[in-house]
Amino acid sequence: MCSRTISEASEHAGVPERTLYRIMAQEDFVTLYREARSLAVSIATSKLQKASSLAVDTLSEIMEDVEASPSARVSASKVVIDLAFRAYEIEDIESRLSRLERAHARK
């Protein structure tokens, strides 16, 4: 997962590329690799969520800072509006999907 290419990964692991390709074709490897990638994405997502509060605070500070350039204030405002709209869309879709799933489960 930390190598950019199969060639680089084979060097890092100390196995020939051909062997690595055979290993990568095995179902057990594919399953474990997907689980590891899923965990890596989950950790990264958690870090992003933690940092998002600070990012919103920073954007708010820039928006409210009368000393900041107008373009910086407009950019910060646009980002906040765009993200708020996306968050609303996601919440709306999740809500609608939940209702559909509950209705489908009752049938």
C-alpha positions in Angstrom: 0.0 0.0 0.0 2.9 2.4 0.5 4.4 1.7 -2.9 3.4 3.6 -6.1 4.1 0.7 -8.5 4.2 -3.1 -8.5 7.9 -2.9 -9.3 8.5 -0.7 -6.3 6.4 -2.9 -4.1 8.4 -6.0 -5.2 11.7 -4.4 -4.4 10.4 -3.2 -1.0 9.1 -6.7 -0.2 12.1 -8.4 -1.5 10.2 -10.7 -3.9 10.3 -10.9 -7.7 7.5 -9.0 -9.5 6.2 -12.3 -10.9 5.8 -13.7 -7.4 4.0 -10.5 -6.3 1.6 -10.7 -9.2 0.8 -14.4 -8.2 0.3 -13.4 -4.6 -1.9 -10.4 -5.6 -4.2 -12.8 -7.6 -5.0 -14.9 -4.6 -8.4 -14.3 -3.1 -7.1 -14.2 0.5 -4.6 -11.5 -0.4 -7.3 -9.5 -2.2 -9.6 -9.7 0.8 -6.8 -8.6 3.3 -5.6 -5.9 1.0 -9.2 -4.4 0.7 -9.5 -4.5 4.5 -6.2 -2.7 4.9 -7.2 -0.1 2.4 -10.5 0.4 4.0 -8.9 0.8 7.4 -6.4 3.4 5.9 -9.3 5.3 4.4 -11.2 5.2 7.7 -8.2 6.6 9.6 -7.7 9.3 7.0 -11.4 10.2 7.1 -11.3 10.4 10.9 -8.3 12.8 10.8 -10.1 14.9 8.2 -13.2 15.1 10.4 -11.1 16.1 13.4 -9.4 18.9 11.3 -12.6 20.1 9.7 -13.7 22.0 12.9 -10.4 24.0 12.8 -10.9 24.6 9.1 -14.3 26.0 9.6 -13.0 28.2 12.4 -10.3 29.4 10.1 -12.7 30.2 7.2 -15.0 32.0 9.7 -12.0 34.1 10.9 -11.1 35.1 7.4 -14.7 35.9 6.5 -15.0 38.2 9.5 -11.6 39.8 9.3 -12.1 43.3 7.9 -8.4 43.5 7.4 -8.3 40.5 5.1 -8.4 41.1 1.4 -11.9 41.1 -0.2 -10.9 38.2 -2.4 -9.8 36.1 0.6 -13.1 37.0 2.4 -15.2 36.1 -0.8 -13.2 32.8 -1.2 -13.7 31.8 2.4 -17.4 32.7 2.2 -17.8 30.7 -1.0 -16.1 27.6 0.5 -18.4 27.8 3.6 -21.5 28.1 1.4 -20.5 25.3 -0.9 -19.6 22.9 1.9 -22.8 23.8 3.8 -24.9 23.1 0.7 -23.1 19.7 0.1 -23.6 18.7 3.7 -27.3 19.5 3.4 -27.5 17.5 0.2 -25.8 14.5 1.8 -28.1 14.7 4.9 -31.1 14.9 2.6 -30.1 11.9 0.6 -29.3 9.9 3.7 -32.7 10.8 5.1 -34.5 9.9 1.9 -32.6 6.6 1.6 -33.4 5.7 5.1 -37.1 6.2 4.5 -37.0 4.1 1.3 -35.1 1.3 3.2 -37.7 1.3 6.0 -40.6 1.3 3.5 -38.9 -1.6 1.5 -38.3 -3.5 4.8 -42.0 -3.3 5.7 -43.1 -4.9 2.4 
